[in-house]
Amino acid sequence: MKTSISKEAKIIILVFLAALSIRLVYLHSLSASPLFSSPAMDAAVHDTWAFALVNSPEDISNAPYFRAPLYPYFLSLFYRVANRSFSTYLMMRLAQFLLGSISCLLIYILARRLYGVRAGLLAAGIAILYWPFIYFEGELLIPALLISLTLIGFLFLHEAITARCRVAFFLSGLCFGLAAITRPNILLFFPILAAWIILDPTVKDRSQWNRLLKNTAIFLCGIIICILPITLRNYVVGKDLVLISSQAGVNFYIGNNEYSDGKTAIVPGTRATWWGGYLDCVRIAETEIGRSLRPSEVSRYWFRRALRFITQNPGLVLRQYFKKTQYFFNNIEISNNQNIYFFRNYTGVINFPLFIGFTLLAPFGLAGIIFLRRDRYWWLMSSFILTYFISIILFFVAGRYRLAIIPFLIIFAAAFIIELSGYIARKELKPVPLRIGTVVFLFIVLRIISLPFPLADIDGVSDGHYSLANAYMRLGKSDRAYPLYKRTVQLKEPYRSRSYVSLGMIELESGDTENATRNLAEAVKLNPMLCGEVMQTLAGDGRGDLLESVFDVQAMSPSEKIQYYMKLGDLSLKKGDYAGAERYYEKVITTDKSVNAAFVNLGNLYSLKQDGQKKAMEIYLHGLTYHPKNLILNYNLADVYLQLNHKEKALEIIRTRLLSQEPDNPAFLSLLHRARAP
């Protein structure tokens, strides 16, 4: 007996296969990129976190989560069945493309339920061809998981309302709870969700309010079941009350300070690297407060700084929020981790005109919000778009952050186009001009607000070569990286100077000392902030002999000179060139008396010499005139006094300066024992 497949089932299968087929073609193209198995920035953080969850969980188990944890746990599933390799990264992205294909299917189902089969099919077609979906599903980033969870939550909620199914209320809450521990800013939408359930306009009889309250409670239970374990875990491991993650305060300050441009995810005055920036934020907060801080306290510190800025600069804040609104609704996908447009074109798949972007979608989606009937589900989806928009511009904007609202803009756009085509088909032309005019108006407005942000200014398309070069370096393929760095020395800062550093390092490795020193010198000339990094790299590679060839001492600032001479002194000491080390430490002391390490090292050098104790004593005493409480200088001076048989002087220092500060220090107690010995 043959069983026929229903028309609806055929549509579902076709939608899923169409979405997956395009994504598999993109996956094949994407796999050629060195970034495929060498992720950078946020993707690298997620990957490292996921790997640690399986291979070294103790490294991440002693503090509350800084970022929402669900996505790294999702990635860790792949490391439970395989080690880090090309095939593992392939499986990760395949899973995300499957989630993306399922999301296209969910968009079809939701649009069909709300606006009919034709709207569902059109919505599915738009979702399948919406290129930012495909692009971000190919990155080790949150959107693929977040979008699928949000859509499933909406569908369960629709099922709960239409079928009055309490299990569906719970499952919907569960999905939204999982979405919250994927990206916590969705929490802003939850009060509206709860109110939407309890304020059911179809219920007129007050006797049914008890049922609505129960439905709301069941829905909230689903959310709480997801979030509460994270909160408890954060408290148990860190003795700190952190709901999901502790990064909100830092992110709030990033988007609300006098230097904020609304899209750059860096706290002013901190390092541009991911972990470097995080550690600097903790250090700044702890330095100002004057003690060690728990993660929630660090977050509150940055919240307070941002709120102080907001209250003191209302005019500037309004201009910043207007700019962030422009960023959110403009036609350009703002890059945050890597150059979106460069890598879209690099794959050669999703840059064809067939694919749809925000430019085409937004005018129709926004027109749908304006003209579609305002039923209960219109209010729910519109509220989600509004609250999610607010939750983003409170912080800072990037292309991937607005992806969560795109499924609902697609549904509104599809329903609007189907309704408009219906008017035209039925020759009901009266509503048509206003609707078409609105779409044209919105298209022009979005184009106008995008004009201040041309692609070259926002994304600097050529800097994609720099990202590729770095990826090749991480993979140990310096021969592939070298020509790319040669191209990127034409870019603006900081890429230009860092490209010179990378070129110099590759040339050093190949033995081309002449070009290496030339490129490194150019790097520190362009960007003096790289002096310390270049010094450290040369020292670590045992090439301290090149320092004087690379650096122009006369052009250095006083602080850079100190760092330079200290590094040369340390290198000379390591090589056994004590005379050279003395010479450089003397220059440090002559230039800046605040560097106590120079006094320590110089005194130690003299104390090693035969009959050098008196000179060492003089240097320690000299240093103590500027750093009287420095324990190392006091310890070394007491030790020299003992060598010179000045026991009373040594005992005085040990008792009054050392043990008074650290009475249980074993080294100090041992020195005391020596001083008391006959």
N, C-alpha and C positions, 0 to 999 in steps of 0.2 A: 504494500500500500504506500503510495507516494504522498508525502506531506508537502504542501506548498508553503513558501515563505511569504508572509504578509507584506503588503506594500510598505508599511511602516518599518518593518524589520529590514527590508531592502534599502530603504533610505538611510537608516542608522548605519548599516554595514558600509554603504557607499561613502557616507560622510566621513566615517572613521578611516577607511582605506585611502580616501583622497587626501585627508590631512596627513596621514602617516607616510604616504608615498612621497609627497613633497619634502617632508622632513627627513626621510631617509636619503634622498638625493642631496640635501643640504649637509647631512651628517657625513656623507662620503667626501664631499668637498672640504668640509671643516677639518677632517682628520689629517689633512696635509699640513695644517698649520703647526708650528712648533709649540704654540700655546695650548694645543690640544692636550698634551701630556705634561705641560709645564705652566700651570695657571699662575696668574699674577694678582696682586692686590686682594680684594675681597674674596675672589674665587680661591686664591691660595690660602687665605685664612680658613675658609670653609673646608678645603681639602686637608689642610694640616690638622685641623680640629677633628675631622672625621677619622683620619688615620690614627691620631692619638687616642681616640675613644676605644679603639680596638687594640692598639699595640702598646700604649703607655697611659692608661687611664689615670694613673696617679698624678700625672702632670697637670691635669685640669680638674681635679676633684677637691681642691682645697680652697676654693673661693666661689662666691656667687657668680652666675653667668653675667658676662659683660654684654653679650649679644643673645638674642633669642635662640634657643638650642635646637629646635626641631629639625631644621634643614641639615645641619651637620650630622645629626643622628640618622637622618634619612640616607645621607651619603655613606655613613659608616657601615650600613648594611652590605655595601659592596666590598668593603675591606674585610668583612667577616668571611667572605667566600674566596677572596683573592687578595694578593699583595699589590702594592703600587706598581702598575704597569700600563702599557698602552691599552691592553684589553680591558682593564678595570675602568679607565677613563671612557672607553667606548661604551661599556655597559651603563655607566652613569648617565651619559648623554642619551643613550637609547631609551633608558627609563624616563628621562625628562621629555623626550619627544613623544613617548607613549602617553605621558600625562598631558602634554599639549594637544595631542590628537583626541584624547578623551574630553578635554576642555572644549574643543570645537564641537564635539558631539553634545556636550551638556548645554552649550549655547544654543544649538539647534533645538533641543528638547524644551528648554525654558522659553525660547522665543515662540515655538509652536504652541505651547500651552497658553501663553499669554495673548498671542496675536495671530495665531493660525499657521497652517502648514507653509504657505508661501513666504510668510515672514521668517519662519524657521529655516527654510532652505536658503533664503537670501542671507540671513545672519550666519549660517554655517559657511556659506561661500566666502563671506567677508572675513570670518575668523580664520579660515583655512589659508587665505592669501594675505593676512595681515603680517607684514614682514617683521615688525618688532617682536611679535610672539615667537616666531621661528628663531630669530637671532638670540633672544635671551634664553630660550629653551636649550640652546647649544652652549650656554655658559654655566659654570658651576655657581649659579646665583639663585636667589629665592623665588622669582616670579612663577616658574612652572608649578611648583608645589602650592604656593599661595593661591594662585588663580583657581586651580582645580578644587582646593578645599573650600574656597568661597562659593564657587558655583554649586558644589554638592550641598553645601549648607543652605543655599537659597532654594534648591530643588526639594530638599527634605522639608523645608519650611512651607513651600507651596503645597506639598503632599499633606503635611500636617493640617493645614487650614482647610483644604478642599475635602479631605477624607476624614477630618477630625480624628487623626491618629496620634495618640500621645507618644508612641514609640518614635514616630517621625519627628516630633518636637525634640525629643531627647537626642536623636541622631543629628538633627540640625545644630543643636547646641554643641554637640561633640565636635562637629566639623568647624564651627566658628571658634571653639576653644583651641583646636589644633592650629587654626589660622592665626590666633593671637600669639601662640608660642612659636610661630614662624615669623610674623611681623607684628609687634605689639601695638602699633598705631591704629590697628583695626579696633582696639578697645573703645575708641571714641564713638564707634557706631553701636555698641552694645546697649546703651540706655535707650536709644531709638528703637532698636529691635524689640526690647522688652516692652516698651510702650506700644509698639505696633501690634504685638500679640494681644496685649491686655485690652487695648482700646479698639476692639473689633466692631466696626460700624454696623455689621449685620446683626449684632446682638442687641436687642432692645429691652429684653426682659432682664431686670436686675437679678432675678433668681439664678441666671446663668453666669453671673460674675464669678461665682465660686469656681466654676469650670475654667474660666479664663485665667484666674489666679493660679490654679493648679497647672494649666498648660505653660504659663510663664515660668513657674517654679521648676517644672520638669526641664524646660529649655535651658534655664540658668544652671541647673544641676549638670547638664552636659558640658557647659562651659567650665564650670568650677572643677569638674573631675579632671580636666586637662591642665588647668592652671595651678591648682592647689599643690600637686606633687612637686612642681617646679619651685614654688614659693617655699615649701617645707624643705626641699633639698638645699636651696640657697641659705636658709636659716641654719640648718644643721651643720653644713660644711663651713659657713663663714660667720655664724652668729650675727647675721645681718638680715634685716627684713627687706628683701628685694622681691617684688612681685614676680617678674619674669627675667628682666635684665637690667643692668645698671647704666646703660649708655645714654639714657634719655637726656640727662642734664648736660652732658658734653655735646650731644647733637643739637640741643636747644640753643646752647651758646654759639655753636658754629653758625647757626642761622640768625642769631640775634646779637651781633656785636658791631662796633663801628667799622670794622674792615670787611664785614660779610658781603659777598657778592651774590648770595642766594643759591649758589650751586657748587662752590668749592668746599669739599669736606675736610677742611684743615682748621684747627684752632690756631689763631695767630700766635706766633712765637714758639710753635712746636715743630718737631721734625715732620717732613712730608711722608715718611714711611708709616705703614699701618701700626706696627707695634711701637715704633719710636714715638709717634704722636700720642698713642695711648699712655705710655709711661711718662711722657712729658706732662700730660694733663694731670696725672696723679701727683707727680712731683710738684707742680705749680700749686695745686690745692693744698698739699701737705706743708709746703714751705710757708704759704700765707697763713694757714691756720696754726702752724707750729707744732704739729704732732702727726702721728700716723693716723690715717683715716680709713674707715671701712668704705667699700664701694658705694653704698647708699649715701654716705657723707660726701664723697667726691662728687657724686651726681648732684646733691643738693647745693654744694658750693658753686658749681657751674650754673645751675638753675638760678641761684640768687644773683650771680653776676649778670646773667642775661636779663633778668627782671629789672635789675637796677638800671641797666642800659635802656631798656624799654621805657621805664618811667621818666628817665632823664632826657630822652631824645625822641619824643613822640613823632616829630616831623620826619626825622630820618627813618624811623621805624616804618612809618606809613609808606615812604618811598621804597624801602626795601621790600615790604610786603606786596606792593604794586609790581615791583620787578619780578618777585617770585611767582606772582599770578601770571605775568607774561611768560615766564619760563614754563609754567605748568601747561599753558594752553597754546604755546607757539607750535609751529609746524616742525620744529627741529627736535630730534631726539638728543638730549643733552648727555654727553658722555660723562661718566663718573669713574670708571675703572680703566677702560681702554677706549680707544677711538672707535666709536660705533660705525661711522660711515666708512672709514678705511677698511675695517674688517668685513663689513657688509659687501663692499666691492671686491675685497680680497678673495672671497669664496666664489664669486662669479655666478651665484645662483639667485639670491633674493634681491638683486639689484635690477632685475628686469622690470619693465613698465607694468607687467601683469600684476605685480604685487602692490598691495595697498598700504599706505601709511596714514599717519595722523592728519595730514593735509587734506585728504579726501574724506576720511571718516568723520572728523569732528564737526564740520558744518551740518551734515545730515543727522548726526547723533544729537547735537544740541537743538536742532530744529524739531527732532522727535520729542525731546523733553518739553519744548514749548507748545507743540500742537497736539500731541496725543492725549487721549482722554485721561483725566486724572482719577483713575480708579485706585484701589488699595495698593496694587502692586507697582503702579506708577510712583506713588509716594514712597514706597519702600526702596526702589532702585534709585530714585532721585536723591533720597536722603543718604543712601550709601555713597553716591558720587559726591555729594556736598561734604559730608563728614570726612570722607577719605581725602578730598582736596584740602580741607582745613588741616587735617592731620599731617599733610606733607608740607604746606607752606609755613606752618609753625616752625619747621626745622629748615630744610634746604631741599632743592629740587634736582632730580636727575631723571633721565628718560625712563629708566626701569621702574621708578617709584610710582608713576601714574598708570602702569600696566593693569593694576587691579581693577580700575574703573572701566577699562576698555571693553570687556565683555558686555557691559550694560549700555555703553554708548553704541556698540554694534547692534544690540537688540533694539534700541530706540531708533537707530538709523534705518534698520531693515523694516521695522513696522511703519516708520514714516514714509519710506519710499513705496511700500506696498499700498498704503492708504492714498498717497498722491497719485500713483498709477491707477488706482481704482476710480478716483475722481475723473481722471482723464478718460478712462475706458468707458465710464458711464456718461461722459460729456457733461459732468457737473463742474463747469469751469469756474464758477464764482470763487471757490476757495483756493484755486490753483495759483493765481498771480502772487498772493500774499505769501504762500508757502515757498514758492520758487524764489521770490524776492528775499525772503528771510535767509534761505540757504546761500544765495549770492552775497548778501550783506555779511553773514557770518564768515564766509570764505574770505572776503576782502578784509574784514577785521582781523582775522587770524593771520593773514598775510602781512598786514601792517605791523602787528605786534611782533612778528618774526623778523622784520627788516633790520632792527638794531643788532640782531644776532646771526650774521651770515655764517655759513658752515666753516669757512676758513678761520674766523675769529673764535668760534665756540669750540671747534674740535681740532683745528690745526691738522688737517688730514694727513700730512706727511709724518706726523709723530708716530703713526702706526709702525713705520720702519724701526723706530727706536724700541717699541714693545717687542717686535719680532727679534731684533738683535739681542735684547735681554733674555728672551726665551731661549734662543740658541745658546747663549752663554750658560744658562742654567743647565742645559742639556750637555754641556761640554763640547759644543760645536763652534769653537771660536772662528774657524775658517768661514763658516756661514754668517757669523755675526759681523765680521770685520767690514765687508763691503757695505752692509747696512748702516753701521756706525759712520762710515765715510760719507754717506748721504745725509745723515742727521746732524752733522756739524753745521749745516746751514740753518737749522731751526732756531727759534727763539729760546731763551732761558726757561727752565733749567736744563733742557735737553741738550743744548749745544755744549755747554761745559762738561756735562756728564759723559757725553759722547767722546770728547777729547780724553777724559780719564780712561774710558774703556779702551779706546784705541791705544793709549799708552801702555795699558796693562797687557794687551794682546801682543804688542810689539816687544815688550820686555820678555815675555814668555818665548818669543821666537828669536830673541837675541839681537833685535834691532834697537840698540841702546840710543842711537842718535835720534831717530824719529820718536822713540818713546819719551825721551826727556823733552823734546820740542812740544809734543802734544800735552804732556802733563803740565809743562810750564804755561801753555796756552789756557789750560783748564783753570789753574789757580789764578791766572791773570783776569780771566773773565768772571770768575766766581770765587772770591777769597774765602767764602764759607767752606770750600772744599779743601783748604789747606790741611786741616787736621786729618781728614780722611785719606788724602794722598800720602801724608807723612806716615800714617799708621800702616797703610798698604805697603809702602816701600820698606818700612822697618820690618813688617811681618814677613816680607819676601826676602829679607836679607840684602836689600839693595839700598841701604842707608848712604852708600857712597855717592848716590845720585842726587841726594837732597840739595846739595849746594849748586848743582847744575839746573835743578828744576825751579828753585825759589829765588826771587829777586828780593833780598832782605830789605833793601832801601825802600821798596814800595810797600812794605808791610806796615800794618798798624802796630802800636805797642803790644797789644794783646797777642797778635799773630807772631810777633818776634819772640815773645816769651815762650809760646807754644813751640816755635821752631827751635830755639836754643835748647829747651828742655828735651825735645825729641832727639836732637843731635847728641846731647849729653848722655841720654839713656842708651843710644846706639853705641856710642864710644865705650861706655861702661860695659855693655854686653860683649863687645869685641875685645875687651881687655886693654883698650887704649885709655889708660887712666889719665895721662897728661891731657889728651883731648877732652875727656869728660870734665876734668877740672876747669879747663878753659871755658867750656860752654856753660857750666853751672855758675862760674864767676860772672859771666855776662848776664845770666838771669838775675843774680843777686844785685848786680849793678843797676839793672834796668828796673826791676820791680821787687821790692822787699816783701811782698805779700805771698810769694810762692815758697811756702815752708819746705816743700819737697826738695828744693834746690839746696837749702841750708843742710837738710838731713843728708842728702847724697854727697855733698861736698865734704861735710865733716866726716862722714864714713870713709871717704877716700883717704883723707889724711890720717885717720885713726889706723888704717891698715899699713901705713908706712912705718918704717923704723924711725923712732924718735919723732913721730908725727902727732903724738897725742896732744901736745900743747897747742899746735895749730888747729887741731880738731876742736879742742876746748874753746878756743877763741871764736871759731865759726859757730858752734852751738850757742855760745853766749850772745853772739851777734844776732843769731836768729831769734833767740828768746826775748830780745828787746822789742821785737815786732810781734812775736807769738808766745807770750809768757805762759800760756796754759797748754801749749802743744805737748802732748804726752810723749811723743817719739823723741823730740828734741830734749826734753827733760830726762827721759830714760837714758839717752845716749850720753848726755852730759854727766849724769851720775856714774855711768859706766866708765867714762874717761877719768873722772875724779878717782875712782877706785884704782884704775891702772896707774895713776900718778901718785897713789897712796894718800889722797886727800879724803880720808874716810868720813870725817865730820861733815865736810861739805856734801859728800854723797848721801850721808844719812839724812841731812836736812832736806835735800831735794826729794828723797824717797818718801819721807814722812809727810812733808807739807804740800808737795805738788803731785805726787803719784798716788800713794795710798789714800790720801784725802779724797781723791776723785774715784778711784777704783780699789777699794780695800781688799777685795778678794782676787785681784788679778794675779795669776800664778807667776808671771814674769817679774812683776814688781816685788812679790814676796821672795822670790829667789834672789833678786838683787839685794834685798834687805838682809837676807841670810849671809850673803857674801860680805856685805859691809860690816856685819857684826862679828864675822869670823876673826879670830886672833891673827 
